[in-house]
């Protein structure tokens, strides 16, 4: 093997080693976010999955009208099966409602926060803010923005790997 080939092979191995460590860190961070996030909102009887749905529905751009299940699936990048179970629990708790909208056939349904859901979300915000502050302690705002941008690029790369019917 000539020197250029050996150098290329070493670079390829180094990239694989870094990628392997990076994906392990992401896996660890995901597990820790689930565990610690559940504690952060546990006093409200919420899970991290419910937190994500309530947060998605609380955004000013969708708060009044809500979102379709398909929009929520796309926004949260979850499966229909997982989202349906979370929505069922939130609906049973009185935090979200599924409403029919005036569509061509009347079958289009939006999910939106109830007044109780809006109140619970507002109450959760203090705990969520403390959670974010603690988790991101030691990061500058600029580092948070950079991490956000890098994770967006990773998410986009992973999304390109999905089969069309999974998207």
C-alpha positions in Angstrom: 0.0 0.0 0.0 1.4 3.4 -1.0 1.6 6.3 1.4 -1.5 8.1 -0.1 -3.6 4.9 0.2 -2.4 4.4 3.8 -3.2 8.0 4.7 -6.7 7.7 3.1 -7.3 4.5 5.0 -6.1 6.0 8.3 -8.4 9.1 7.7 -11.3 6.8 7.0 -10.7 4.8 10.2 -10.4 8.0 12.2 -13.7 9.4 10.8 -15.4 6.1 11.6 -14.0 6.1 15.2 -15.2 9.7 15.7 -18.6 8.9 14.2 -19.0 5.9 16.4 -18.2 7.9 19.5 -20.5 10.7 18.4 -23.5 8.4 17.9 -22.9 6.8 21.2 -22.9 10.3 22.8 -26.1 11.1 21.1 -27.7 7.9 22.3 -26.5 8.6 25.9 -27.7 12.2 25.7 -31.1 11.0 24.4 -31.5 8.5 27.2 -30.5 11.1 29.8 -32.8 13.7 28.3 -35.7 11.2 28.7 -34.8 10.3 32.3 -34.1 13.8 33.5 -36.9 15.4 31.4 -39.4 13.0 32.9 -38.4 14.2 36.4 -38.6 17.8 35.3 -42.3 17.5 34.3 -43.2 14.5 36.5 -45.0 16.8 39.0 -47.5 17.6 36.3 -48.1 13.9 35.5 -46.5 14.3 32.1 -43.9 12.3 30.2 -41.3 13.7 27.9 -43.4 12.5 24.9 -46.4 14.4 26.3 -44.2 17.4 27.0 -43.1 17.4 23.3 -46.7 17.2 22.0 -47.9 19.9 24.4 -45.0 22.1 23.4 -45.7 21.6 19.7 -49.3 22.5 20.2 -48.6 25.5 22.4 -46.6 27.4 19.7 -48.3 30.7 18.8 -48.5 29.8 15.1 -50.7 26.7 15.8 -52.2 27.3 19.3 -55.7 28.3 18.1 -56.2 26.0 15.1 -54.1 23.1 16.3 -52.3 20.7 14.0 -53.3 17.6 12.1 -51.9 14.2 13.3 -49.9 14.1 10.1 -48.4 17.6 10.8 -47.5 16.5 14.4 -45.9 13.3 13.1 -43.8 15.4 10.7 -42.9 18.0 13.3 -42.0 15.6 16.1 -40.6 12.9 13.8 -42.5 10.1 15.5 -44.5 7.2 14.3 -48.3 7.4 14.0 -48.6 4.5 16.5 -46.5 6.2 19.2 -48.2 9.6 18.6 -51.7 8.1 18.8 -51.0 6.5 22.2 -49.7 9.8 23.5 -52.7 11.8 22.1 -55.1 9.3 23.6 -53.6 9.8 27.1 -53.5 13.6 26.7 -57.1 13.6 25.5 -58.2 11.4 28.5 -56.5 13.8 30.8 -58.4 16.7 29.2 -55.3 18.4 27.9 -55.9 18.1 24.2 -59.0 17.7 22.0 -59.5 16.4 18.4 -61.8 18.6 16.4 -63.2 18.2 13.0 -62.4 21.1 10.6 -64.3 22.3 7.6 -62.6 20.3 4.9 -63.9 19.0 1.7 -65.2 15.8 3.3 -65.3 16.9 6.9 -62.8 14.1 7.9 -59.8 16.3 8.6 -59.2 16.6 12.3 -57.0 18.9 14.2 -55.5 18.3 17.6 -55.3 21.4 19.8 -54.8 22.3 23.4 -57.9 22.6 25.6 -58.1 25.5 28.1 -56.9 23.0 30.8 -54.0 22.0 28.4 -53.0 25.7 28.0 -53.1 26.1 31.8 -51.0 23.0 32.5 -48.5 24.1 29.8 -48.2 27.5 31.4 -47.6 25.8 34.8 -45.0 23.5 33.3 -42.9 26.4 31.8 -41.1 27.2 35.0 -39.9 23.6 35.5 -39.0 23.5 31.8 -37.0 26.7 32.0 -35.1 25.4 35.1 -34.4 22.1 33.2 -33.0 24.0 30.2 -30.9 26.3 32.4 -29.5 23.3 34.3 -28.8 21.2 31.2 -27.2 24.0 29.2 -25.2 25.4 32.1 -21.7 26.1 30.9 -22.8 26.7 27.3 -22.8 30.2 25.9 -25.8 31.3 23.8 -23.5 31.2 20.8 -22.5 27.6 21.5 -26.2 26.7 21.9 -27.0 28.2 18.5 -24.0 26.3 17.0 -25.2 23.0 18.5 -28.7 23.7 17.3 -27.4 24.3 13.8 -25.2 21.2 13.8 -28.0 19.0 15.1 -30.3 20.4 12.4 -27.7 19.2 9.8 -27.5 15.8 11.4 -31.3 15.5 11.5 -31.4 16.5 7.8 -28.8 13.8 7.0 -30.7 11.2 8.9 -34.0 12.3 7.3 -32.5 11.7 3.8 -31.9 8.1 4.8 -35.6 7.4 5.5 -37.7 5.5 3.0 -40.4 7.7 1.5 -43.3 5.8 3.3 -41.5 6.4 6.7 -41.1 10.1 6.2 
